[in-house]
Amino acid sequence: MPDDNSTSQQRSQQLLDRVGRVANLERAVYAEVGRDPDATLQALVVAVIASLAAGLGAGLSDHFWGNLVVGSLGAFLGWLAMTAIVYLLAVRMFDRGVVLGEVFRPMGFAIAPAALLVLQFPPIFGGMIVVAAILWVLATSFLAAHQAMGLSTPRAVAAIVPGWTVWMVLSLGIILSRAFGR
């Protein structure tokens, strides 16, 4: 029987492995985490870290504490809203027999590229990093809907675009308003 420290290290390694696979746009990871109830906490950790990174990046650009708090909350609430919209569309509009956890977990991992927003503060490269992060989140979110929920390509796009748009408005709207002088 493994000790608690060994189990904790294995879970940490599994989390890092999964985030790396998401970053590489590996399709199978979304179905894997969607089926794994033990990945629920991992997905939440990824979403919280990505949201804090977005807030930290906003804070480093100006008004540190205000932007850190507002940016982090906006990113996290945007992710929750995106996940809820994708879930409702998958269940109601596309008649998928998925439960919330099967959407929550893949969408939690899909938001991982938003952690790049911690690097948004440099004046010259910050804008490029923001664009890269939001497009990467779009791609990972699409794969999450497509692979974990078994949605066809057009349905995955239809499920993701409204939720992704809400995420952008809630999280990046705050960040971009600060970047362009409020």
PyMOL commands that set and color helices and strands:
alter all, ss='L'
color gray80, all
select helices_A, chain A and resi 4-23+28-35+37-61+64-93+100-110+112-119+126-148+153-179
alter helices_A, ss='H'
color red, helices_A
deselect
rebuild
show_as cartoon
